[in-house]
Amino acid sequence: MILGIDHIVIAGPDLDRLTAAFKSLGFTVVGGGKHPIGSYNNLIGLEDGAYIELLSFYEDSPEHYWWDAVHERGGGLIDFCMVTDDVRADYALFEAGGVEMSPLVGLSRLRVDGYRLKWLNNEIYSDYQGLIPFIIEDETPREERVPKEKSHENGVRGIDTITLAARDLERARRIMGAVLGQVGQPVNDEDLNASGVAFQAGPHRLEYLKPNDASSPLQEHIEANRPVPYRIRFRTGGEARTIPPEDAAGVKIVLI
């Protein structure tokens, strides 16, 4: 069963600039490490158990399934992962829903202190990437993968909602409803001139929205072929505010 969001992936062509941007927003960023597939990261831990992965590439890796999202589609908030207590059972549900994805594969990250983390996850392909989460099961202890520092100057405590721009709302509704065992709740966002469906997974909310017409900001996002995740809302004990995307490496962030 899926228990909630494991982490969100925010990516760009320069990890140092990405890290500096999020430090300037009041996030505590810690060293992550290198994956043997050409990517590396820094991390932001959250009190709700999830974390933010700031990711880039230390070498050209055009075969990496996020390479195009970063270098051809603008980067930013590109993907998200959900934690499960039975990765094989949930994988089977995604497979039954027709999701284009890899088999469960063993991956690793060499942490900055030399500790090698290992886990299983699937890679999501084509139009499903970013729309449907990938899932993960740790082989080394999860507490070694998740940042231990979770206090932030901006007061952020955890993830509230990921908003996703759905080209095919019914496909997202069908797949996520089956995996989460929910019908989903109708959503209407007047500010975005969009409507759709929302699901709750543990403390986290997934909001799939489709533009009502061409005036919706989501329509421009979709037509520009940007990664599917559109906006992230964080719960904060500090000031509630909207952060301009230009200050957050293009990511639309709302603190509530």
Stockholm file with secondary structure:
# STOCKHOLM 1.0

chainA/1-256         MILGIDHIVIAGPDLDRLTAAFKSLGFTVVGGGKHPIGSYNNLIGLEDGAYIELLSFYEDSPEHYWWDAVHERGGGLIDFCMVTDDVRADYALFEAGGVEMSPLVGLSRLRVDGYRLKWLNNEIYSDYQGLIPFIIEDETPREERVPKEKSHENGVRGIDTITLAARDLERARRIMGAVLGQVGQPVNDEDLNASGVAFQAGPHRLEYLKPNDASSPLQEHIEANRPVPYRIRFRTGGEARTIPPEDAAGVKIVLI
#=GR chainA/1-256 SS CEEEEEEEEEECSCHHHHHHHHHHTTCCCEEEEECTTSEEEEEEECTTSCEEEEEEESSCCTTSTTHHHHHTSCCEEEEEEEEESCHHHHHHHHHHTTCCBCCCEEEEEEETTSCEEEEEECCBCGGGBTTBCEEEEESSCHHHHSCSCCCCTTCEEEEEEEEEECSSHHHHHHHHHHHHTCCCEEEEETTTTEEEEEEEETTEEEEEEEESSTTSHHHHHHHTTCCSEEEEEEEESSCCEEECGGGTTTCEEEEC
#=GC SS_cons         CEEEEEEEEEECSCHHHHHHHHHHTTCCCEEEEECTTSEEEEEEECTTSCEEEEEEESSCCTTSTTHHHHHTSCCEEEEEEEEESCHHHHHHHHHHTTCCBCCCEEEEEEETTSCEEEEEECCBCGGGBTTBCEEEEESSCHHHHSCSCCCCTTCEEEEEEEEEECSSHHHHHHHHHHHHTCCCEEEEETTTTEEEEEEEETTEEEEEEEESSTTSHHHHHHHTTCCSEEEEEEEESSCCEEECGGGTTTCEEEEC
//
